[in-house]
């Protein structure tokens, strides 16, 4: 019985790492979606500033994607 509990705890440690990585990637996907949504909205309001908005949105998306890498590798 103790051996079964030991094996279950070892498997649970692997699952928690997967949950952490999954939630981190989910957060990054939501962040990139929000940045893209707001960038499209900003270009719709001011089409002349589309170049500046594009640069800012790419930087924002890169920072949001960094969260996914942190959750996967740390």
DSSP file (Angstrom, degrees, kcal/mol; ACC not computed):
  #  RESIDUE AA STRUCTURE BP1 BP2  ACC     N-H-->O    O-->H-N    N-H-->O    O-->H-N    TCO  KAPPA ALPHA  PHI   PSI    X-CA   Y-CA   Z-CA
    1    1 A X     >        0   0    0      0, 0.0     4,-1.9     0, 0.0     5,-0.1   0.000 360.0 360.0 360.0 -41.0    0.0    0.0    0.0
    2    2 A X  H  >  +     0   0    0      1,-0.2     4,-2.1     2,-0.2     5,-0.1   0.864 360.0  54.7 -66.7 -35.4    2.8    2.4    0.8
    3    3 A X  H  > S+     0   0    0      2,-0.2     4,-2.3     1,-0.2    -1,-0.2   0.898 106.6  50.9 -64.7 -39.4    4.5    1.6   -2.5
    4    4 A X  H  > S+     0   0    0      1,-0.2     4,-2.3     2,-0.2    -2,-0.2   0.912 110.6  48.6 -64.4 -42.4    1.3    2.5   -4.4
    5    5 A X  H  X S+     0   0    0     -4,-1.9     4,-2.1     2,-0.2    -1,-0.2   0.867 110.0  52.4 -65.1 -36.3    1.1    5.8   -2.5
    6    6 A X  H  X S+     0   0    0     -4,-2.1     4,-1.8     2,-0.2    -2,-0.2   0.910 110.8  47.0 -65.7 -42.0    4.8    6.5   -3.3
    7    7 A X  H  X S+     0   0    0     -4,-2.3     4,-2.1     1,-0.2    -2,-0.2   0.895 111.0  52.4 -66.2 -39.1    4.2    5.9   -7.0
    8    8 A X  H  X S+     0   0    0     -4,-2.3     4,-2.1     1,-0.2    -2,-0.2   0.887 108.4  50.1 -64.3 -38.9    1.1    8.1   -7.0
    9    9 A X  H  X S+     0   0    0     -4,-2.1     4,-1.5     2,-0.2    -1,-0.2   0.870 109.1  51.9 -68.9 -34.7    3.0   10.9   -5.4
   10   10 A X  H  X S+     0   0    0     -4,-1.8     4,-1.1     1,-0.2    -2,-0.2   0.903 111.6  46.6 -65.7 -40.7    5.7   10.6   -8.1
   11   11 A X  H  X S+     0   0    0     -4,-2.1     4,-1.7     1,-0.2    -2,-0.2   0.862 108.0  56.7 -68.9 -35.3    3.1   10.8  -10.8
   12   12 A X  H  X S+     0   0    0     -4,-2.1     4,-2.2     1,-0.2    -1,-0.2   0.838 101.0  57.6 -66.1 -32.4    1.4   13.7   -9.2
   13   13 A X  H  X S+     0   0    0     -4,-1.5     4,-1.4     1,-0.2    -1,-0.2   0.892 106.9  48.3 -65.5 -38.2    4.6   15.7   -9.3
   14   14 A X  H  X S+     0   0    0     -4,-1.1     4,-1.5     1,-0.2    -1,-0.2   0.857 110.1  52.5 -67.4 -35.0    4.8   15.3  -13.1
   15   15 A X  H  X S+     0   0    0     -4,-1.7     4,-2.5     1,-0.2    -2,-0.2   0.898 104.9  54.1 -68.6 -40.6    1.2   16.3  -13.4
   16   16 A X  H  X S+     0   0    0     -4,-2.2     4,-2.3     1,-0.2    -1,-0.2   0.875 107.0  51.8 -64.3 -35.3    1.7   19.5  -11.5
   17   17 A X  H  X S+     0   0    0     -4,-1.4     4,-2.2     2,-0.2    -1,-0.2   0.889 110.3  48.9 -65.3 -37.7    4.5   20.5  -13.8
   18   18 A X  H  X S+     0   0    0     -4,-1.5     4,-2.6     2,-0.2    -2,-0.2   0.886 110.4  50.5 -68.4 -38.3    2.3   19.9  -16.8
   19   19 A X  H  X S+     0   0    0     -4,-2.5     4,-2.7     2,-0.2     5,-0.2   0.908 110.0  50.8 -65.8 -40.4   -0.5   22.0  -15.2
   20   20 A X  H  X S+     0   0    0     -4,-2.3     4,-2.2     2,-0.2    -2,-0.2   0.930 112.8  45.3 -62.1 -45.6    2.0   24.8  -14.6
   21   21 A X  H  X S+     0   0    0     -4,-2.2     4,-2.3     2,-0.2    -2,-0.2   0.902 113.5  50.5 -65.8 -40.7    3.2   24.8  -18.2
   22   22 A X  H  X S+     0   0    0     -4,-2.6     4,-2.2     1,-0.2    -2,-0.2   0.919 112.0  45.8 -64.1 -43.9   -0.4   24.5  -19.5
   23   23 A X  H  X S+     0   0    0     -4,-2.7     4,-2.4     2,-0.2    -1,-0.2   0.873 111.8  52.6 -68.0 -36.0   -1.6   27.5  -17.5
   24   24 A X  H  X S+     0   0    0     -4,-2.2     4,-1.9    -5,-0.2    -2,-0.2   0.912 111.8  45.2 -64.6 -41.8    1.4   29.5  -18.4
   25   25 A X  H  X S+     0   0    0     -4,-2.3     4,-2.3     2,-0.2    -2,-0.2   0.862 111.3  53.5 -69.6 -35.5    0.9   28.9  -22.1
   26   26 A X  H  X S+     0   0    0     -4,-2.2     4,-2.4     2,-0.2    -2,-0.2   0.921 108.8  49.5 -63.1 -43.5   -2.8   29.6  -21.7
   27   27 A X  H  X S+     0   0    0     -4,-2.4     4,-2.3     1,-0.2    -2,-0.2   0.890 110.6  50.0 -62.4 -39.5   -2.0   33.0  -20.1
   28   28 A X  H  X S+     0   0    0     -4,-1.9     4,-2.5     2,-0.2    -1,-0.2   0.902 110.0  50.6 -66.1 -40.0    0.4   33.8  -22.9
   29   29 A X  H  X S+     0   0    0     -4,-2.3     4,-2.1     2,-0.2    -2,-0.2   0.906 111.4  47.6 -64.9 -40.9   -2.2   33.0  -25.5
   30   30 A X  H  X S+     0   0    0     -4,-2.4     4,-2.3     2,-0.2    -1,-0.2   0.911 112.1  50.9 -65.0 -41.2   -4.8   35.2  -23.8
   31   31 A X  H  X S+     0   0    0     -4,-2.3     4,-2.3     2,-0.2    -2,-0.2   0.908 110.3  47.9 -62.8 -43.3   -2.2   38.0  -23.5
   32   32 A X  H  X S+     0   0    0     -4,-2.5     4,-2.5     1,-0.2    -1,-0.2   0.890 111.3  52.0 -65.6 -38.4   -1.3   37.8  -27.2
   33   33 A X  H  X S+     0   0    0     -4,-2.1     4,-2.3    -5,-0.2    -2,-0.2   0.904 110.1  47.7 -63.9 -41.1   -5.0   37.8  -28.1
   34   34 A X  H  X S+     0   0    0     -4,-2.3     4,-2.6     2,-0.2     5,-0.2   0.914 112.1  49.4 -66.7 -42.3   -5.7   40.9  -26.0
   35   35 A X  H  X S+     0   0    0     -4,-2.3     4,-2.2     1,-0.2    -2,-0.2   0.928 113.0  47.2 -62.8 -43.8   -2.7   42.7  -27.5
   36   36 A X  H  X S+     0   0    0     -4,-2.5     4,-2.3     2,-0.2    -2,-0.2   0.895 111.9  50.8 -64.0 -39.7   -3.8   41.8  -31.0
   37   37 A X  H  X S+     0   0    0     -4,-2.3     4,-2.1     1,-0.2    -2,-0.2   0.933 113.1  44.4 -63.1 -47.0   -7.4   42.9  -30.3
   38   38 A X  H  X S+     0   0    0     -4,-2.6     4,-2.3     2,-0.2    -1,-0.2   0.843 111.6  53.7 -70.0 -32.0   -6.4   46.3  -29.0
   39   39 A X  H  X S+     0   0    0     -4,-2.2     4,-2.4    -5,-0.2    -1,-0.2   0.920 109.7  47.6 -67.0 -42.4   -3.9   46.8  -31.8
   40   40 A X  H  X S+     0   0    0     -4,-2.3     4,-1.9     1,-0.2    -2,-0.2   0.891 112.4  50.1 -64.2 -38.2   -6.6   46.2  -34.4
   41   41 A X  H  X S+     0   0    0     -4,-2.1     4,-1.6     2,-0.2    -2,-0.2   0.901 110.5  49.7 -64.9 -41.2   -8.9   48.5  -32.5
   42   42 A X  H  X S+     0   0    0     -4,-2.3     4,-2.3     1,-0.2    -2,-0.2   0.890 110.2  49.5 -67.0 -39.2   -6.2   51.2  -32.4
   43   43 A X  H  < S+     0   0    0     -4,-2.4    -1,-0.2     1,-0.2    -2,-0.2   0.874 108.4  54.6 -67.4 -35.4   -5.5   51.0  -36.1
   44   44 A X  H  < S+     0   0    0     -4,-1.9     3,-0.3    -5,-0.2    -1,-0.2   0.853 112.6  43.0 -64.3 -33.6   -9.2   51.2  -36.8
   45   45 A X  H  < S+     0   0    0     -4,-1.6     2,-0.3     1,-0.2    -2,-0.2   0.843 133.1  17.0 -79.7 -34.5   -9.4   54.5  -34.8
   46   46 A X    ><  +     0   0    0     -4,-2.3     3,-1.4    -5,-0.1    -1,-0.2  -0.696  62.9 175.7-141.8  84.0   -6.2   56.0  -36.2
   47   47 A X  G >  S+     0   0    0     -3,-0.3     3,-1.4     1,-0.3     4,-0.2   0.768  77.3  66.8 -63.7 -25.4   -5.0   54.3  -39.5
   48   48 A X  G 3  S+     0   0    0      1,-0.3     3,-0.4     2,-0.1    -1,-0.3   0.764  98.4  52.8 -67.6 -23.2   -2.2   56.8  -39.9
   49   49 A X  G <> S+     0   0    0     -3,-1.4     4,-2.4     1,-0.2    -1,-0.3   0.102  72.3 116.2 -97.6  22.0   -0.4   55.5  -36.8
   50   50 A X  H <> S+     0   0    0     -3,-1.4     4,-2.2     1,-0.2    -1,-0.2   0.842  72.4  54.1 -63.7 -33.5   -0.4   51.8  -38.0
   51   51 A X  H  > S+     0   0    0     -3,-0.4     4,-1.9     2,-0.2    -1,-0.2   0.932 111.8  43.0 -65.7 -45.6    3.4   51.6  -38.2
   52   52 A X  H  > S+     0   0    0      1,-0.2     4,-2.1     2,-0.2    -2,-0.2   0.878 114.3  51.3 -67.6 -37.3    3.9   52.8  -34.6
   53   53 A X  H  X S+     0   0    0     -4,-2.4     4,-2.5     1,-0.2    -2,-0.2   0.889 107.5  53.8 -66.6 -38.6    1.0   50.6  -33.4
   54   54 A X  H  X S+     0   0    0     -4,-2.2     4,-2.2    -5,-0.2    -2,-0.2   0.920 108.9  48.1 -62.1 -44.4    2.5   47.5  -35.1
   55   55 A X  H  X S+     0   0    0     -4,-1.9     4,-2.0     1,-0.2    -2,-0.2   0.936 113.9  46.3 -62.3 -46.6    5.9   48.0  -33.4
   56   56 A X  H  X S+     0   0    0     -4,-2.1     4,-2.3     1,-0.2    -1,-0.2   0.881 112.4  50.3 -64.7 -38.2    4.3   48.4  -30.0
   57   57 A X  H  X S+     0   0    0     -4,-2.5     4,-2.5     2,-0.2    -1,-0.2   0.870 108.4  52.1 -70.8 -35.1    2.1   45.4  -30.5
   58   58 A X  H  X S+     0   0    0     -4,-2.2     4,-2.2     2,-0.2    -1,-0.2   0.911 111.0  48.0 -65.2 -41.3    4.9   43.2  -31.6
   59   59 A X  H  X S+     0   0    0     -4,-2.0     4,-2.1     2,-0.2    -2,-0.2   0.920 112.5  49.1 -63.9 -42.9    6.9   44.2  -28.4
   60   60 A X  H  X S+     0   0    0     -4,-2.3     4,-1.9     1,-0.2    -2,-0.2   0.888 111.3  49.1 -63.9 -39.7    3.8   43.5  -26.3
   61   61 A X  H  X S+     0   0    0     -4,-2.5     4,-2.4     2,-0.2    -1,-0.2   0.878 109.2  52.7 -67.7 -37.0    3.3   40.1  -27.9
   62   62 A X  H  X S+     0   0    0     -4,-2.2     4,-1.3     1,-0.2    -2,-0.2   0.903 109.4  48.7 -65.5 -39.9    6.9   39.2  -27.4
   63   63 A X  H  X S+     0   0    0     -4,-2.1     4,-0.7     2,-0.2    -1,-0.2   0.876 111.5  49.9 -66.7 -36.6    6.7   40.0  -23.7
   64   64 A X  H >X S+     0   0    0     -4,-1.9     3,-0.8     1,-0.2     4,-0.7   0.885 108.7  52.5 -68.6 -37.6    3.5   38.0  -23.3
   65   65 A X  H 3X S+     0   0    0     -4,-2.4     4,-1.5     1,-0.2     3,-0.5   0.770  96.1  68.9 -69.2 -24.8    5.1   35.0  -25.1
   66   66 A X  H 3X S+     0   0    0     -4,-1.3     4,-2.3     1,-0.2    -1,-0.2   0.833  91.3  61.7 -62.0 -30.5    8.0   35.2  -22.6
   67   67 A X  H <X S+     0   0    0     -3,-0.8     4,-2.3    -4,-0.7    -1,-0.2   0.891 100.9  52.7 -61.8 -38.9    5.6   34.1  -19.9
   68   68 A X  H  X S+     0   0    0     -4,-0.7     4,-1.9    -3,-0.5    -1,-0.2   0.907 109.3  48.3 -64.0 -41.3    5.1   30.8  -21.9
   69   69 A X  H  X S+     0   0    0     -4,-1.5     4,-2.4     1,-0.2     5,-0.3   0.885 110.0  52.3 -68.0 -37.5    8.8   30.2  -22.0
   70   70 A X  H  X S+     0   0    0     -4,-2.3     4,-1.9     1,-0.2    -1,-0.2   0.921 111.6  46.4 -62.0 -43.1    9.2   30.9  -18.3
   71   71 A X  H  < S+     0   0    0     -4,-2.3    -1,-0.2     1,-0.2    -2,-0.2   0.827 115.6  46.1 -71.6 -29.6    6.5   28.4  -17.5
   72   72 A X  H  < S+     0   0    0     -4,-1.9    -2,-0.2    -5,-0.2    -1,-0.2   0.886 123.2  30.1 -77.9 -38.8    7.9   25.7  -19.8
   73   73 A X  H  <        0   0    0     -4,-2.4    -2,-0.2    -5,-0.2    -3,-0.2   0.610 360.0 360.0-103.2 -12.7   11.5   25.9  -18.8
   74   74 A X     <        0   0    0     -4,-1.9    -1,-0.2    -5,-0.3    -3,-0.1   0.444 360.0 360.0-104.3 360.0   11.5   27.0  -15.1
